[in-house]
Amino acid sequence: MLYSAVVRLPLVVLLPLLGSCSYSLEGELAGVRAEIVELQRKIPPESALWVHDGPDNFDQFIEDNTPRVPDFIYLHLLRKLNSMGDAEVEALAKESLDWDACAKDPASYRGRIFRAHGVIGELHTEPVEDAKHPVRTVHAGLLFEKGSRPILFHVVRKPDVLVLREDTVETAAVFVKMIEYTTVSGRQVTAPFVVGKILRRYL
């Protein structure tokens, strides 16, 4: 078993009604956890944003359709994104996140930066469980692409004020994996999980 201690970062998810762009406040509130799983590995600070090759390539540690994300990958992404200039991160996002393509073949898109945008459904802060990490808190939440399909995200910065279930937001973020979970009503839901630097209000 690769995983030892587990630090859970809750992502409270609010899902829309089927076939509607409105949001249900009853029956669909689900506690989803992106489990930041501790692995005793160190990645040199000079490493690429996503290590694609060699014995430490990140892909070998990622398992889709589970909530687990190794902490050394997660913390490395936050550290690198935080150190990069805003324009640099934005310039790397050449395309919008293709929800269907990522779901069908996540390995082909993993580690690349895409633009993800949609209506903000949920947003809260989470502490970073590493006292030496330059990022002390992240903004975790959920947006709905095209009014219905969920995308889970963690970002370093966000706008001061956002109106949930009204404002449209966008982030240039690294696609990490597909996460599968069950809502309170028993519905199975799959969503991409991305890590970015800035969440912006999309005008």
N, C-alpha and C positions, 0 to 999 in steps of 0.2 A: 504494500500500500504506500503510495507516494506521499499521502497527506498526513500530517501530524495534527498540531493544534489548529483549531478553526476559530476565526474571528468573523462573526456574522455582521454584515452591514445591511440593515433592513431597507427594502424599497417597497413602500406601501403603494400598491397599484390600484388605480381607479379605472375600470374598464367601461367602455360605452355599451349601450344597448345594441343588440344585433340589428343590423339593417337601419341604423339611425346614427346621426351625428351628435345626438344629445347624449348626456352622461347619466348613468343610473347611480344614485346615491345609496341605493338599497340592494342588497343581494349580491353585488359584484365586488365589494370591497375585499381585497385579498392582500395578505401579508406575503410578499415575495422577498426572498433573501438572495442577494449575490454574496455567496460565501467567499470571503477573501481568505484563502487557505495558506497557512504558513509552510513554506518549504525552505530548508537551509541551503540556499544558493545565493551567490553574489554575482551581480552583473556589473562589469566595469562601467563607470560613468560615461566613457567615450563610446560605448556600444551604440549601434543604430537604434532608432526609435523602436523598431521591431526586429529582433534577431531571427533572420530567415534560414541561416545556414550554420553548419558546424555542430559540435556536440551539445551546445547550449541553445540550439534553435528553439524558439518559443512554442512552435506548433506541436511539438511532441508532448507538451504539458497541458494542452488545451483539449477538453472533451466537451463537445457540443451537447445541447439538450440536458445539461445539468446546471445548477447554479454556481458551481465552483470555479474560482479564478485564483491561480497561484499568486501569493502576495508579492513575490519578487518581480513578476511581470507587471502586476498592477502598480506597485510603487515605482518601478522603473518608468512606466508610461507617464505617471504623474510628474515625476522629476524631470524627464526630458521635455514634456510639453510645457511645463512651467518655465523652463530655461530658454525655450525658443521664443522668438519674437512673434507677435500676433500675426503680422503680415506673412511670416514664413510658414506658419501653420495653415493659414488660409490659402496660400499659394499651392500647398500640397494637396488640397482637396479639389481634384480635377473634375470629379463627377458627384452626382447625388447618390446617396445610398439606394441601391436597388434591393428592396426588401425581398422580393421573390427570388432573385438570384442568390442572395446571401443565405436564404433558407434552404435552397436547393443544393448549393455547393459551398458551404461556408469556408472550407479550406482555401478555395481559390481567391477569396476576398479578404481573408484574415490579415491583419497587420497593416492594411491600407487605410488612408484617410479619405473619408467621404463627407459630403454635406448631408446632414440629416435635419429635416425640418417638419414641423407640424404644430398642432395645438397643444399647449402645455397642459398636462392633466394633473401632475403632482410634482412637488418640489420640496426638498428639505435638506438640511446639512447633516453631514456625518463626519466624525473625527477620523483622522488618519492615525492608525495604531502603531506609530513609529516616532518616538520622541526626537529623533535626529533628522527626520524628513523635512525638507523645506516647505512642503505643503502640509498645513496643520489640519485643515478641514476641506472637504469636497462638497459640492452641491449635487445631490443625487435625485433622480426623478424619472419622469415618464412623459413622453410626448406621443401624440397620435398622428401618424402619417395619414394624410387624406381623410382625416376625420374618423378613422376606425382602427388602423393597425398600430399596435404599440411598439415603441422603441424605448428601451431602458438606457439611461445615460448617467455618467458621472463627469462633472466638469470642475475646473479649478475656479472659474469666475462666472458670475451671472449678473444680469441687470439688477439695479437696486429694488425695483418694484415690477412684479408680474401679476397679471390677473389670471388665475387658474381657470381653465376651460374656456378662455376667451382669447388670450394673446397667442399669436403664432410666433414660434421661436425657431432658431437655427443654430447648429453648431458644426464646426469642422472637427471631426472626431475619428479615432481609430476604431475600426470594427474589430472586436475581440472574439465574439462567439455568439451562438444562438443559445438562449436560455429558455427552457420549458418549465411551466408551472401550472398549478391547478387553482382556479378561482374558488371562492367560498361556495359558489353555486355548483361547483364540480366541473366546470368547463376547462378543458385543456387549452392552454394558450402558449404560443411560442413567440418570442420577441428577440430582435438583435440587441446585444449589449455593446455600447460604445463608450469610449473614454476620450474626452476632449479638453480643450483649454478654456474656451469661452462659450457661454450660451448667450446668444444675442436675440433681441426682439426683432422679428422679421417683418419688414415693412413692405 
